[in-house]
Amino acid sequence: MTSASTSVSPRIVLDPTDETAVVARESAARPESLTGLTVGLLDISKPRGDVFLNRVEEHLVELGAAVKRFTKPTFAKPAPVDLRQEIATSCDAVIEALAD
Amino acid sequence: MERPTLPKGLVAFVKRDCPTCELVAPVLEQLAASGASLTVFTQDDPSFPSDADWVVDDTSLSMSWHHDIETVPTLLRVGDGESDRTVGWSAEHWRALSGDASIGEGLPESRPGCGSLSVDPNLVDELTVRFGGSDLHSRRVEVATLEDDHEAMFDRGWTDGLPVVPPTEARVIAMLAGTTREPSDIVAVIPPNLAEASVEKVAINAVMAGCKPEYLPVVLAAVEAVCTDRFNMHGVLATTMGVGPIFVVNGPIRHRIGMNSGINALGHGNRANATIGRAVQLVIRNLGGGRPGEIDRAAQGNPGKLGFCFAEDEEGSPWNSLAEHLGFDSGTDTVTAFCGEGPRIVVDQMSRTPESLTKLLAQAMLSTVSPRMVMGMDAMLVLSPEHMARYRDAGWDRQRFHEEINAHLTFKSDAIIRGVDGIDEGLPAGFEGIDVTKFPLDDGLLVTHAGGPAGLFSSIIGGWVRGDKGSLPVTKEITP
């Protein structure tokens, strides 16, 4: 009796994920002062979010910042791409508010 | 792996566990003794049919697999390649092929052979991977020698908290046989990470969930259904409400894959019901990155988020099926995704008329989500066969049922204004004196039929924000 070649299969499984390693993102540099900067305030459309943002706006104006207000159509969905781009291009900083 | 070449001369493939191979063993001995150039590859017992050096161990099945042996015994003549082949035992063919007219005296004229181990259904997928390679593209992850397979799946964050079936290449190849779609086809873009899900990736997660290959078309359609703007899987994940996707399957496929629409249909114990919804959730988790505590922000969740899928009992219902109600032809295989919580039981053991039962069901439904919330959230009602019998006996169809129950689900708003009865939740002041309806009238109450033959219990599944600002049910046709 002679032997043909044999091979042992290693214990391999297939990756069930999207195979994107988690990339650590660096936060954008924080401004030293808000004076003269434009700050976006994004209301996600939860009840009373406007109450909170109105108060935030008062503080920001006192600090010398210009304020632009934005509203998401619904809190239940991500912000539309157009809105995100508008905020990104017209503001130096953004505050997103969640309130109930 | 390179295809191993056959030795020249006569070549036979046999296994001991085959009566026809046992029958021809003396013939092989006779051929070897006659000085013929003979090589016998043996698949199970290396000492069968003898310990002689013309018997070659093929327990790895490499030779058998590479040379497409489907039956044992198979006898080949090999020169500059294979020139002739006969399967099973035929005295006439063996004599002609070997050129030895004296073999096989005293044996019957012919006997059919047995299945080659290289095509054994339990082995063929593993052999295909081992010898044929595969064109699957997913990253290979090697499980370390000392690692436990199941612990390795947990450690990598690939499970929903229960063990998963390790997705070996052989299992994934077997799973992919459940669909005619190419492994590289993109099924959907999976939120929240917007990862493209190929058929192959869905198949991997279906293996992990415990699906059989024949369930894969349902899983693929279900993944397509939830990854639509209409269903809004991103929002369903991100909401702090503990809702998740619920799947109702319609059409003949329910029977083909053995789904349960009867006793305990909403519960455990049926493999298809239990694993299809789970596979979708694993796709959301592993491909989309929708993990609890991350984008999945549910404050409490519900056990149905492990996977919630059942079949409608169409045959036992006097009404058109849920899929027909939603615009599909009867006989079409579909899966409907609905965003909801866990089922709650409604008991009515006394109603003998549809009028009485309908009122009771409406009273129970007024409390879904919150007795003070109206018009914004939807629901699904799963009528049991004994409750459905009330409507069958009285001749009510689906439309009549909806008309009647909507009347009982409409009431004056005064009882649910904020502050009434000392409860702060409710409609704001100023909304007094108007008629409100519990569910949106554009199909905000989906009704389906499932359950065992005995038991005067139906189930209500409270929904989530209905419409463009939340989720709407999505039905997809299931294709092979």
Chai-1 contact restraints between the chains, C-beta under 6 A:
chainA,res_idxA,chainB,res_idxB,connection_type,confidence,min_distance_angstrom,max_distance_angstrom,comment,restraint_id
A,M1,B,P46,contact,1.0,0.0,6.0,A-B,restraint_1
A,M1,B,D51,contact,1.0,0.0,6.0,A-B,restraint_2
A,M1,B,V55,contact,1.0,0.0,6.0,A-B,restraint_3
A,T2,B,D53,contact,1.0,0.0,6.0,A-B,restraint_4
A,T2,B,V56,contact,1.0,0.0,6.0,A-B,restraint_5
A,S3,B,D57,contact,1.0,0.0,6.0,A-B,restraint_6
A,A4,B,V56,contact,1.0,0.0,6.0,A-B,restraint_7
A,A4,B,D57,contact,1.0,0.0,6.0,A-B,restraint_8
A,A4,B,D58,contact,1.0,0.0,6.0,A-B,restraint_9
A,A4,B,S62,contact,1.0,0.0,6.0,A-B,restraint_10
A,A4,B,M63,contact,1.0,0.0,6.0,A-B,restraint_11
A,T6,B,S60,contact,1.0,0.0,6.0,A-B,restraint_12
A,S9,B,R130,contact,1.0,0.0,6.0,A-B,restraint_13
A,P10,B,E142,contact,1.0,0.0,6.0,A-B,restraint_14
A,R11,B,V143,contact,1.0,0.0,6.0,A-B,restraint_15
A,I12,B,R140,contact,1.0,0.0,6.0,A-B,restraint_16
A,I12,B,E142,contact,1.0,0.0,6.0,A-B,restraint_17
A,V13,B,V141,contact,1.0,0.0,6.0,A-B,restraint_18
A,V13,B,P166,contact,1.0,0.0,6.0,A-B,restraint_19
A,V13,B,P167,contact,1.0,0.0,6.0,A-B,restraint_20
A,V13,B,T168,contact,1.0,0.0,6.0,A-B,restraint_21
A,L14,B,S138,contact,1.0,0.0,6.0,A-B,restraint_22
A,L14,B,P167,contact,1.0,0.0,6.0,A-B,restraint_23
A,L14,B,V172,contact,1.0,0.0,6.0,A-B,restraint_24
A,L14,B,I204,contact,1.0,0.0,6.0,A-B,restraint_25
A,D15,B,S138,contact,1.0,0.0,6.0,A-B,restraint_26
A,D15,B,R139,contact,1.0,0.0,6.0,A-B,restraint_27
A,D15,B,V141,contact,1.0,0.0,6.0,A-B,restraint_28
A,P16,B,W158,contact,1.0,0.0,6.0,A-B,restraint_29
A,P16,B,I204,contact,1.0,0.0,6.0,A-B,restraint_30
A,P16,B,N205,contact,1.0,0.0,6.0,A-B,restraint_31
A,P16,B,N286,contact,1.0,0.0,6.0,A-B,restraint_32
A,T17,B,N286,contact,1.0,0.0,6.0,A-B,restraint_33
A,D18,B,A195,contact,1.0,0.0,6.0,A-B,restraint_34
A,D18,B,L287,contact,1.0,0.0,6.0,A-B,restraint_35
A,E19,B,R139,contact,1.0,0.0,6.0,A-B,restraint_36
A,T74,B,K469,contact,1.0,0.0,6.0,A-B,restraint_37
A,A76,B,G235,contact,1.0,0.0,6.0,A-B,restraint_38
A,A76,B,V465,contact,1.0,0.0,6.0,A-B,restraint_39
A,A76,B,K469,contact,1.0,0.0,6.0,A-B,restraint_40
A,A76,B,G470,contact,1.0,0.0,6.0,A-B,restraint_41
A,K77,B,G235,contact,1.0,0.0,6.0,A-B,restraint_42
A,P78,B,H234,contact,1.0,0.0,6.0,A-B,restraint_43
